[in-house]
């Protein structure tokens, strides 16, 4: 090669420009600062090699050193690109048979508050196994969200997506509502869900359901890194968690194949949730720091008993012990962590908007009211789990305003039933007391609100007086 130093400099400049563009692209605010610094250090190292080659190209020892370094870096990059390509192809393959969960599986969940079965159909969605492929003659709606959309704790017929479809069909509208909820997911995964599902389900409308406070909290990793669901720093469990998370971020499909499996990533068809929670509870407690164990000891006696007996989601209690003030984190909309989370949410919503545009789908964002912001009775129970809560949250609109601003900045319409839920919660229970998800009454209230919202969006697209579809 006649001009290796010049070529190396050009490659370095190109990588630098690409890196700067990626660092400023929408949605990458969620990248860890360490990842950004590592990328910058890699570019600086390439620049140093190019400068050395330019200044000392006549010295054989310097040339050999640089060549060896380039071979090493090239080998590492080749392996990384090969793994990334394999992960990409695996993702393409999996999309042919798996939308969200492993198809044709089921699980039965029993706690002191609920007893229900979750069946996954041939599309990998929660729903009847005989669900037909979407028709162009119906108005197809995708409900995207987390466990609240999935209907955690509810029999299938009581989940709000089902109730929305039943209500709309009772009005004579040919509408199909697909439940794309997945427990544990967040806006970081919603974009991929919409991209994959749009190709098969051909939606006319996509609704992104954002859980109040919680989804925004998950989008501020700089605020909670090493805090939420993390073992003590330096421990073997902590290092394993970090390694697993890095692997999941870089190779999500390979990670899913190696560590996932059936429903909710559990390879067993019938999941014994009580036994799983007992194991998780013991493991989590052992990894708590002395100060955290002291906070745990101060929890309500009933909470601690339920925790160790597998009657309560241990991660819900862990949040109360480790991040007791999490529901106040984004009350100040001008705080840097909140602004970073808002930019991240805007970036994710813009990506989803582009996917919806390509699929020629309407798109809107809806807030799912969360019990700490709605119910005074629930607040009393959750204080027993260690959470810091007060009446201010029951009147605040900050977490609602934050999502509205992010949606509007992404060019999307935003809707919220928060006040309706607050009024209804005064005289009735809308959430499971300890678990925190919608009970049947809460799901029905959200379904009533969503039905009205969809009716206003359909217009003439789905004609009345026809339960089978458009005219």
Secondary structure, DSSP 8 states (H G I E B T S, - for coil): -TTHHHHHHHHHHHHHHHHHHHHTSTTGGGS-HHHHHHHHHHHHHHHHHHHHHHHSTT-HHHHHHHHHHHHHHHHHHHHHHHHHHHHHHHHHHHTTT-SSS-SSEEEEEE-SS-EEEEEE-TTSSBS-TT-----TTSEEEEEEESHHHHTTTS-GGGSHHHHHHHHHHHTT--EEEEEEE-TT--HHHHHHHHHHHHHHH--SEEEEEEETTHHHHHT-HHHHTTTTT---TTSHHHHHHHHHHHHHHH-HHHHHHHH--SGGG-SSSS--HHHHHHHHHHHHHHHS-HHHHHHHHTS-HHHHHHHHTT-S-HHHHHHHHH-TTGGGTTSSTTSHHHHHHHHHHHHHHHHHHHHHHHTT-EEEEEEE--GGGT-HHHHHHHHTTT----HHHHH--HHHHHHHHHHHHTT-EEEE-HHHHHHHHTTS--B-TTT-SB-HHHHHHHHHHHHHHHHHHHTTSS-SS-SS---
